[in-house]
């Protein structure tokens, strides 16, 4: 995985987190983001972002981190 790919995934997940549940609670936003990732992101994309979240995750928004944790627990 190149750092450019990872940066793109980080940017994408944060943008989705910003827009997927505007005005909703963090719990609703987390659930909607997790569902979006589950339905629309390829396995390879999810694996890359999971690895990043588990090793560092510094650039991920809180809702994105929560959504990834939710997905990993399923």
C-alpha positions in Angstrom: 0.0 0.0 0.0 1.4 3.3 -0.9 1.1 6.3 1.4 -0.8 8.1 -1.3 -3.5 5.4 -1.3 -3.7 5.5 2.5 -4.0 9.3 2.5 -6.8 9.1 0.0 -8.7 6.5 2.1 -8.2 8.7 5.2 -9.5 11.7 3.3 -12.5 9.7 2.0 -13.5 8.3 5.3 -13.3 11.6 7.0 -15.3 13.3 4.3 -18.0 10.6 4.5 -18.1 11.0 8.3 -18.6 14.8 7.8 -21.5 14.3 5.4 -23.3 11.1 6.1 -25.3 12.1 9.1 -25.2 15.9 9.4 -27.1 17.0 12.5 -27.4 13.4 13.9 -25.9 12.1 17.1 -22.5 10.5 17.1 -24.1 7.1 17.5 -26.3 7.5 14.4 -23.4 8.9 12.4 -21.3 6.0 13.5 -23.9 3.4 12.5 -24.5 5.1 9.1 -20.8 5.3 8.4 -20.2 1.7 9.3 -23.1 0.6 7.1 -21.7 2.7 4.2 -18.2 1.2 4.5 -19.7 -2.3 4.7 -21.8 -1.9 1.6 -19.6 0.2 -0.6 -15.9 -0.2 0.3 -13.9 -3.1 -1.2 -12.4 -5.5 1.3 -8.9 -4.3 0.4 -9.9 -0.7 1.2 -11.3 -1.7 4.5 -8.2 -3.8 5.4 -6.0 -0.8 4.7 -8.0 1.6 6.8 -8.4 -1.0 9.6 -4.6 -1.5 9.7 -4.1 2.2 9.8 -6.7 2.7 12.6 -5.2 -0.1 14.6 -1.6 1.1 14.3 -2.0 4.9 14.5 -5.3 6.3 13.4 -4.2 9.8 14.3 -5.7 11.5 11.2 -9.1 9.8 11.6 -12.1 11.7 12.9 -13.7 10.3 16.1 -16.8 9.1 14.2 -14.6 7.3 11.7 -12.7 5.5 14.4 -15.9 4.5 16.1 -17.3 3.2 12.8 -14.2 1.1 12.1 -14.4 -0.3 15.7 -18.0 -1.2 15.1 -17.3 -2.9 11.8 -14.4 -4.9 13.3 -16.6 -6.2 16.1 -19.1 -7.6 13.6 
